[in-house]
Each structure stands twice: as structure tokens, then as C-alpha cells.
């Protein structure tokens, strides 16, 4: 297996993605999520860093979430961590990559807890990167079965960042709002 590097995450996943989610082969819903271009050490998944994922846009469930993703050089892994409105949390760590039949495949593990009183669920995760604009993210566990997210890029990272910068220019800061 090839050594996992942060570059693959920074170069591939940035942009806006249209996704179709199935659970054990049964359609669940469609979502659109943003992954702003990662210029620095950290990146966010689903929204701008530090903000809440918009309603009905969570990848694994429909809760309000805040998330961050980034490279952990101490263990040479890319990780995603998220928290939701019910005290729940989750984490995925990508541990290795390989080429199978010309397709780049990432492997990892994760765990999630839907709310603070639940026991965590452990998952095996896999991401098949078919080409620059399509991937399949698979999450499998004994408790939840197989969840697959088929994603298609609808906006590049540069296009998304330009759009987010334009939107940010029209936002009124809390200090200016307080002065009104």
C-alpha cells in the first residue's frame, strides 16, 4: 500500500459535491455539501470552518453539525471530527491508500455517537476515487450496516472559495449589528 499523504485530500476533495446516500442499498436522501479549498493546516467539511452545517445537509444524519478536518502529522493520518446539536460526536481517521483496478482507494476507521447518552458505533470506512469529479464513500458497521455516499463534483474548490468570499463581503459583523 502507498503511504498516505495530506496532498491527496487537499487536492481532491475541495469543492461542492452533490451526493446520493443509500443505507443497505435503500435510498435515504440527496444532499449537497461544501468543502472549501484547504490552503492551511485545517479544512472544514460541510461548511466554512467554525460554522454549522446548514439544515438537511449532514452527510451521515440530519442533525446540525460543526466539523473540522485536517492532517495529523504525528500519526500520518487525515482525520475528520464533528459534533452535533445533541452532544453527539464522530471521528474518521484515514490510515492508508491503494490503487485497485486503476482506482485510488482510501481506507480508514471511525466511530460515532449520535447523542451523548449513546454507546459509540465503530465503522470501517472506504473511499473510492473514480476520477477527479466522482467518488464513493462507504461506511460499514455491525450496528448500522452499509451506508454509501455517491458524490459528484458540481463546483471546484476555487469556484467555491470565490463564492464564499463574495458571500462574506455582504455579511454584517456582530459588532456592526450591535451598533445599529
N, C-alpha and C positions, 0 to 999 in steps of 0.2 A: 504494500500500500504506500502511496505517496504521502509525504509529510504534509500535514495541514498547515496552511498559511492564511493570514488575515486578508491578504490581497484578493483572494477568490471571493470573499464576502463583500469587500468594499467595491470591487469591480463589477460584480454580477447583480447583486440584489437591489441596488439603488433604483428608485423609480416608483411608479404607480402600477399596481397589479390588480387585475380582475380575477377573482377566484371562485371556483365552484367547490363546495365542500360536501363530501359524502361520508357516511358512517356505516360501516359494514355493507357497503355497496348501495345504500339508500341515500338519495339526495336529501341534504339538510337545508342549505341556503347558498346564496351567492353574496359575496362581499367584494368591496374594493378597499385596498389598503395602500398606504404610502410608506416608503422607506426613503427618507431624504438621503442625498449623497453624503457619504461619510468622508469628510476631509480630515477629521481629527481622530482622536483615540476612540471616541464613543459614537454611536449612532442610535437612533431610535427606530422602533418598529411599530408602524401603525399611525404615527403622528409625529409632530415635531418634538424634540427632546423636552421632557418635563411636562408635556400636556397630556390630556386624557384622550384616549381613542374615541372618536365620535360614536354615537349610539348605533347599534346594529352593525358595527364594523369589526368586532373582535373575531380573531381567527378561530379560536377554539370554542368560544361561547359568546353569549350576547351581553356580557357584563361590561360596565365601564372599566377600562384598564389604563394603567400607565406602565410604560415599558422602556427598557434600555437594552441595547446590545453592544457588545464590544469584544475586543481581543484581550485575552488573559495571557500575557507572555510568560508568566511564571509556570503555567501548566500547558502552554502552547495549544490553547483551545479558544474557539469563538463561543460566546455564551449570550443567551437572551434571558432576561429576568423580567417578570411582570407581577403586578399586584392589582387586585380588583377591589370594587366597592364593598365587598363582603368580608374583607380581611383575608381573602384567599391570595395565593401566590403560585408562581410556577417558574421553572427554570429548564432550559435546554442547553446542553453542552455538546458541541460538535467536536468529535475526537479524531476522525480520520477521513480520508478521501481516497477514491479509487476510480479507475476507468473500467466500465463494463460495457462491452459491445459499442465502444465509441462514445458512451455517455458518461459524463462526470457524475459520480455518486458520492454524497457526503453521508457519514454515519455518526450517530451520537446516542445520547440518552437524555432523559428528562424526568421530571416529576412535577406534579401539580396538586394543589389542594384548593378546591372550588371555594370553600369558605373556611374561616379559622377553626371551626369545630370538626372539620372532616379529617379523615386519615389521608395521607398523601397517596397518589397513584403514580407508580413508576411506569415509564414508557421507553420503548425503543423507537428512535427516530431515524428517518432516512430521507434524503432529498436527491431526486434525480433531476439533473440539469440538462434538459434535452437540447436546447440551443440557447442563444442569448436572450430570447424573449419568452421562454416556456420552461416551467419546472413543476414537479410533483413532490409535495411534502407529505410524508406518511408518518403517522404516529400510531403505534400499536401497543396495547396493554391487555393484560388478562381481564381487567375490570371493564374497560371501555371498548374493547375490540379494536377494529382498524378504522382510523379516521384518515381520509386522504383529501388534500387540498391541491387541486389542479389550478395553476396560476399562469396567466398570460399578461405580459407587459403591455400597458396601454399608454405609458408616458415614461421617458427616460429620466434618469436621476437629474441631469442638468435641466431638463424641462420642468421637472417637479420643483427643484430649488428656485428656479426663476419665478414660477407661480407663487411659491410660498413667500418669496421676498416681496413680490407685488402685493400680496395679501397683507403682509406685515406692515407695509407702508401705510395702509388705510386703517390700521388698528389704533385706537386711542389707549394710551398707557393709563394705569390705575392712578398715577399721580395727577395727570391732566383731568381725568374723570372726577377726581376728588375736588379739584379746583373749580369745576363747573358748579 
